[in-house]
Structure formats: structure tokens, C-alpha cells
Amino acid sequence: MKLLIVVEDIFEFKDGTLHFSPFVAIAELKEVKAGDRLELRRPDGTTIHTTLYGFDRASSPVRGQWGLSVNKPLTRADIPIGTEVWKAD
């Protein structure tokens, strides 16, 4: 397992994808790809298993960093601030 980020903010787009902040340094993502299994560890101690939907950049990209996104059936309410996003082995 590898910790990718601790969620500070979430943006939900009209298509249902959830985009996490903060961004991740590209070097930290060299072994991570869309379709990888993720474990989301919520602050209350519960976990959710999901799949990495993809990567994204902000409209004014932060040099050398990418955002992570997941897709339905998860909603913003499922992932509180402080959730740890881990890449599952």
C-alpha cells in the first residue's frame, strides 16, 4: 500500500467524477495508472475500495503535479475531508 494523498477538498463535476485536492507530484505517480485499485480510509476508521478513474490538471496547472479522480457510484458525501487515498497492492 502506498499513501497518495490526504484529501483537503473535493470537486464533483456534472458527469459524476470526483476530483481530489491536493495534487500529487508526478514522481509519486510513476507506478500509478487509471484502473488501479484504491483504498479510501475515512477519518471515522471505515474504508472504501474503488478504482482510480484518471488524472487531471487544473486550468492553470501546478508544475509537475496531477490530480486524482474517481467515478460513480461514489459521491462527495462518501469521502469526507481528511480521507487518506492509498494505492492498493
Secondary structure, 3 states (H helix, E strand, C coil): CEEEEECCEEEECCCCCEEEECCEEHHHHCCCCCCCEEEEECCCCCEEEEECCEEECCCCCCCCEEEEEECCCCCHHHCCCCCEEEECC
